[in-house]
Amino acid sequence: MIMIHGDNKGLVLPPKVAQTQVVLVPIVYKEDDQTAINSRLEDIHKQLKNAGLRVVYDDRENYNPGWKFNHWEVKGVPLRIELGKKDFEKEEVRVVRRDTGAKQQMKWSDLLAMIPQLLETIHEDMYSKAVKERDARIKDTDTWE
């Protein structure tokens, strides 16, 4: 699994086997925004956890967001959800896929419906890619030579 799914950034784990499926990372540069963003992410954390997902809320203040992004990428967490001031004002979060690096904005109200579907899509995409890679490396032989 590590050999076929890993990349130069670290592990890439399929959501069904990942210890942590989703990580929530606040992007806070001013203390004024910190309380509101942290409160919203705590709510999202509870909702996703109650929906049966394995979620971690990384609220450590001694690391900057870039360090946290790298930390969780190396560990192979399939989805990262970021919330900064501009996203907060729009009532959105940024969702980043670990397998492709694709980023998309999602409304808070859509998270409970969209995140499980996205995890399933990631799993299927990773499986298809692995099967395609395996099949490309299989060679049929007709002679001993």
C-alpha positions as CSV (number, residue, x, y, z in Angstrom):
1,M,0.0,0.0,0.0
2,I,2.8,2.4,0.9
3,M,4.7,1.6,-2.3
4,I,1.8,2.0,-4.7
5,H,0.1,5.0,-3.0
6,G,3.1,6.9,-1.5
7,D,4.6,10.0,-3.2
8,N,7.5,12.4,-2.6
9,K,5.5,14.1,0.1
10,G,5.0,11.0,2.2
11,L,2.1,8.5,2.7
12,V,-1.1,8.6,0.8
13,L,-3.6,6.4,2.6
14,P,-7.0,5.2,1.4
15,P,-9.8,6.7,3.5
16,K,-11.1,3.3,4.6
17,V,-7.8,2.3,6.2
18,A,-6.5,5.7,7.4
19,Q,-6.4,6.2,11.1
20,T,-7.4,9.8,10.6
21,Q,-9.6,10.5,7.6
22,V,-10.0,14.3,8.0
23,V,-7.9,16.9,9.7
24,L,-9.2,20.4,10.5
25,V,-6.6,23.2,10.4
26,P,-7.4,26.8,11.5
27,I,-5.6,29.5,9.7
28,V,-5.4,32.3,12.2
29,Y,-3.0,35.2,12.0
30,K,-4.8,37.7,14.4
31,E,-6.1,36.9,17.8
32,D,-9.3,38.7,17.0
33,D,-10.3,36.0,14.5
34,Q,-9.1,33.1,16.6
35,T,-12.1,32.6,18.9
36,A,-14.7,32.6,16.1
37,I,-12.7,30.3,13.8
38,N,-11.9,27.9,16.6
39,S,-15.5,27.8,17.7
40,R,-16.7,27.0,14.2
41,L,-14.1,24.3,13.7
42,E,-15.0,22.7,17.0
43,D,-18.6,22.5,15.8
44,I,-17.5,21.0,12.4
45,H,-15.3,18.5,14.3
46,K,-18.3,17.4,16.5
47,Q,-20.6,17.1,13.4
48,L,-18.1,15.0,11.4
49,K,-17.2,12.8,14.4
50,N,-20.9,12.2,15.1
51,A,-21.3,11.2,11.4
52,G,-18.9,8.4,12.0
53,L,-15.7,9.9,10.5
54,R,-12.3,9.7,12.1
55,V,-11.5,13.4,12.5
56,V,-8.7,15.4,14.2
57,Y,-8.9,19.0,15.0
58,D,-5.3,20.4,15.0
59,D,-5.6,23.5,17.3
60,R,-2.0,23.6,18.3
61,E,-1.0,27.2,18.6
62,N,2.8,26.6,18.6
63,Y,2.9,25.6,14.9
64,N,1.9,27.7,11.9
65,P,-0.6,26.4,9.3
66,G,2.1,25.5,6.7
67,W,3.9,23.3,9.2
68,K,0.6,21.6,10.1
69,F,-0.2,21.0,6.4
70,N,3.1,19.3,5.9
71,H,2.8,17.3,9.1
72,W,-0.6,15.8,8.1
73,E,0.5,15.3,4.4
74,V,3.4,13.2,5.5
75,K,1.1,11.1,7.6
76,G,-1.2,10.5,4.6
77,V,-4.5,11.9,5.9
78,P,-6.9,11.8,2.9
79,L,-8.6,15.2,3.5
80,R,-7.6,18.5,5.0
81,I,-10.2,21.1,5.9
82,E,-8.9,24.7,6.3
83,L,-10.7,27.6,7.7
84,G,-9.4,31.1,7.6
85,K,-10.9,34.6,8.0
86,K,-12.0,35.0,4.4
87,D,-13.6,31.5,4.3
88,F,-15.2,32.3,7.7
89,E,-16.9,35.4,6.3
90,K,-18.3,33.4,3.3
91,E,-19.3,30.5,5.6
92,E,-17.1,28.1,3.6
93,V,-14.1,25.9,4.2
94,R,-11.3,24.9,1.8
95,V,-11.1,21.1,1.4
96,V,-7.8,19.7,0.1
97,R,-7.4,16.1,-1.2
98,R,-4.2,14.4,-0.3
99,D,-4.1,12.0,-3.2
100,T,-4.4,14.7,-6.0
101,G,-3.8,18.0,-4.1
102,A,-7.1,19.2,-5.6
103,K,-8.7,22.1,-3.6
104,Q,-12.3,23.1,-3.5
105,Q,-14.5,25.4,-1.5
106,M,-17.4,23.9,0.4
107,K,-20.3,25.6,2.3
108,W,-20.6,24.7,6.0
109,S,-24.1,23.4,5.4
110,D,-22.9,20.9,2.7
111,L,-20.1,19.3,4.8
112,L,-22.1,16.5,6.3
113,A,-23.3,15.3,3.0
114,M,-20.3,16.0,0.8
115,I,-17.3,14.8,3.0
116,P,-18.4,11.1,3.2
117,Q,-19.0,11.2,-0.6
118,L,-15.6,12.8,-1.2
119,L,-13.9,10.2,0.9
120,E,-15.6,7.4,-1.0
121,T,-14.5,9.1,-4.3
122,I,-10.9,9.3,-3.1
123,H,-11.0,5.6,-2.2
124,E,-12.4,4.6,-5.5
125,D,-9.9,6.8,-7.4
126,M,-7.0,5.4,-5.5
127,Y,-8.2,1.9,-6.1
128,S,-8.6,2.5,-9.8
129,K,-5.2,4.0,-10.1
130,A,-3.6,1.0,-8.3
131,V,-5.4,-1.5,-10.5
132,K,-4.3,0.4,-13.6
133,E,-0.7,0.5,-12.4
134,R,-0.7,-3.2,-11.6
135,D,-2.2,-4.2,-14.9
136,A,0.3,-2.1,-16.8
137,R,3.1,-4.0,-15.2
138,I,1.8,-7.5,-15.9
139,K,3.4,-9.3,-18.9
140,D,2.1,-12.4,-20.6
141,T,4.8,-14.9,-21.7
142,D,4.3,-17.8,-24.2
143,T,7.9,-19.2,-24.2
144,W,10.5,-20.1,-21.6
145,E,12.9,-17.5,-23.1
